[in-house]
Every structure is written in structure tokens, then in C-alpha cells.
Amino acid sequence: MIGLGRMGGNMARRLMAGGHEIVAYDRNEEAVAALANDGAIPASSLDDMRDKLDTPAIWWVMLPAGDITESTIATIGTDAKPGDIVIDGGNSFYKDDIRRAKMLAEKDLHYVDVGTSGGVWGKERGYCMMIGGDKETVDLLDPIFDTLAPGTGEIVRTPGRNPENADPRAEKGYIHAGPAGSGHFVKMIHNGIEYGLMQAYAEGFDILKSKNTDKLPEEERFDLNLTDIAEVWRRGSVISSWLLDLTAIALAKDGMLEQFSGSVADSGEGQWTIDAAMEQKVPANVLTASLFARYRSRIDHTFGDKVLSAMRYGFGGHVEIPQ
Ligand SMILES: O=C(O)[C@H](O)[C@@H](O)[C@H](O)[C@H](O)COP(=O)(O)O
């Protein structure tokens, strides 16, 4: 496991709890020491890692998308031995995966992209994974995905889904979406949808909150309890969801969400989703508007923007853009 931050560190721990052996590396020596303390084999560099890995080695890269992931995979490309497998479990752009898979294949290395959802809750709940790569490699990695995934848990089988002819992995919380790049493509669209859902809640709570505005006639003003509204919607309503659960948690802590400025960051995935919609000529009105709402949140802030920030903090520990 390369990259022992909020995601990589906890994924390594979940894998070890499931009986897997982990060689751990991060530029941050304290993170390596902490994981070694939990049972991982520490590595001091990517070179050192190679000596400690079995053959074929499985290099799971869990770093922020962009330059750091790119340079790490390039270095692994020189250190790895033919037959090794390189996994990018971050939020990389899918066209980068397609390019890297080709580049590594020339060295007889296998590349797998894993879109990983679940944030800081994944260690206990498991991680939902959307996987791209060649079938043989993805099948070989199955014990790893099986351990990381949530499993069927208490979610009842979808009525009409026939287990006889359906892929059992989907019910356990992971899919082999297709060739290299397809895992991150599916995850990218997941995140685009995430923006739209979050924005819908944010706007709804904003309208509720301002129902006591003096712009309204006095008898039409209501001083609504947002904390209780979030709570009641969790129970049997049509719009119950995990994002609503997280909103309810944030509002239970502070109904005014004072800890948030409302300047909402983004990883770029919302933008890539819109880019894909434009390339494919598919209308994506809501997703586009929700991306632009985030850009607007950095100029002036509504209460709804604070709701967005509270959700991002809730699922991923993500912080806002500093003011
Ligand atoms: O499924 C997940 O666990 C999330 O999607 C996660 O992968 C992503 O890091 C956040 O959504 C932040 O994304 P933004 O920074 O674009 O809000």
C-alpha cells in the first residue's frame, strides 16, 4: 500500500484484519510507523518495497489524483518486475488510466483502476469499488476486493434480481466495470451524481432556513427546526439517504453549521463528469448547475453552501477552501 492517508491507511488496516499481508510505504514516516505498529511490514522507499513484496507484486497506489500519483506510478514502472500488478485506487482521470495501462503493458505489467467510495467510514463499513482492468488480473485480485468491500450485509436483495445469472460481486459492493479506465469512469459519474444530490439537499435546507426572512409577510414566516426536519426525513421519507444522515449528524452538532464558511472545494471529478457529458452530447443540467454552484460558493456563501461543506466533511473528512 503506497499512500497511508485517510483512505490508504484504513484500507490497509481493513485488509490486515481480513488476513492479508501488507507492505506499507508513505513519504510520511510517522504514518508508516503507525501502520507497522498495527502489523504491516514497513518500507522506507519504493525500492525497499520491491524487496519486501512477493511475486507477482501487487502495488496499490492510494494517493491524491494528479502529479503525485503519476510520478509514483512512473517510478513503480521502473521498479516492478514483469507480471506485477499496479492498482490506482485514487480518484484519477480515466483517460490517464487508459494511457498508463498501455505504457505498463509494454513492460508486461498489469494495470487496474479502482474507483473507491466510502471515505473515512470505509474501514468499518467497507469500500464500494468500481474496477477497470483485464479479467485475468481482476480475478486474481478478487480476495483483496472481497475483503475491502462491504459484503452483502443487511441490504436485502433487489426484487427481480436473479442471482442465477447476475454477477455476485455487485451485491457484495464491487464490480468489474470493464477494461482499464472504466472503473474510474464509473466512479467519476458517481461523484458527478454526488454533487447533484448534495446540491439538492443544500438548496432545500437553505429555503427552509430562510422561511423566517423579513421579506415575507409575518404570518407566512416559520422558524423551522432544521435539525428535526433532517431527522424526520431519515425515517421513512422518500429522500432518506446516507448524505441526509450525514447532514442530520452535522445539524445535530450545530444547527447553524458555524464551523463551515461555505466555500466548497472540489476534486475535479464534477468537472470531468460535465466534460464527458459534453463529449457524448448528453444533457446534464443538474450536474452542471451543481458544479457551478460550488464555484459560486467561493465568491459568496449561502447556508446551503455550509450544508455542502458539512456533507463533504462528514463522508470524507474533506476541508473547505481556506478564505
Ligand atoms: O465516494 C466517495 O467516497 C467520495 O466521492 C470521494 O471519493 C471524494 O473524495 C469526495 O467526493 C470529494 O470529492 P470532491 O472534492 O469533488 O467534493
The ligand as an SDF file (V2000), in Angstrom:
LIG
                    3D

 17 16  0  0  0  0  0  0  0  0999 V2000
  -17.2590    8.3280   -2.9180 O   0  0  0  0  0  0  0  0  0  0  0  0
  -16.5370    8.9190   -2.1530 C   0  0  0  0  0  0  0  0  0  0  0  0
  -16.0380    8.4170   -1.1310 O   0  0  0  0  0  0  0  0  0  0  0  0
  -16.2450   10.3520   -2.4970 C   0  0  0  0  0  0  0  0  0  0  0  0
  -16.7930   10.6380   -3.7370 O   0  0  0  0  0  0  0  0  0  0  0  0
  -14.7820   10.6610   -2.5630 C   0  0  0  0  0  0  0  0  0  0  0  0
  -14.1900    9.8010   -3.4990 O   0  0  0  0  0  0  0  0  0  0  0  0
  -14.4030   12.0800   -2.9720 C   0  0  0  0  0  0  0  0  0  0  0  0
  -13.1250   12.2760   -2.4980 O   0  0  0  0  0  0  0  0  0  0  0  0
  -15.2520   13.1460   -2.4550 C   0  0  0  0  0  0  0  0  0  0  0  0
  -16.4540   13.0980   -3.0840 O   0  0  0  0  0  0  0  0  0  0  0  0
  -14.6620   14.5240   -2.6370 C   0  0  0  0  0  0  0  0  0  0  0  0
  -14.9290   14.9530   -3.8960 O   0  0  0  0  0  0  0  0  0  0  0  0
  -14.9970   16.4820   -4.1780 P   0  0  0  0  0  0  0  0  0  0  0  0
  -13.7060   17.0380   -3.6110 O   0  0  0  0  0  0  0  0  0  0  0  0
  -15.0120   16.6030   -5.6530 O   0  0  0  0  0  0  0  0  0  0  0  0
  -16.1850   17.0100   -3.4900 O   0  0  0  0  0  0  0  0  0  0  0  0
  1  2  2  0
  2  3  1  0
  2  4  1  0
  4  5  1  0
  4  6  1  0
  6  7  1  0
  6  8  1  0
  8  9  1  0
  8 10  1  0
 10 11  1  0
 10 12  1  0
 12 13  1  0
 13 14  1  0
 14 15  2  0
 14 16  1  0
 14 17  1  0
M  END
$$$$
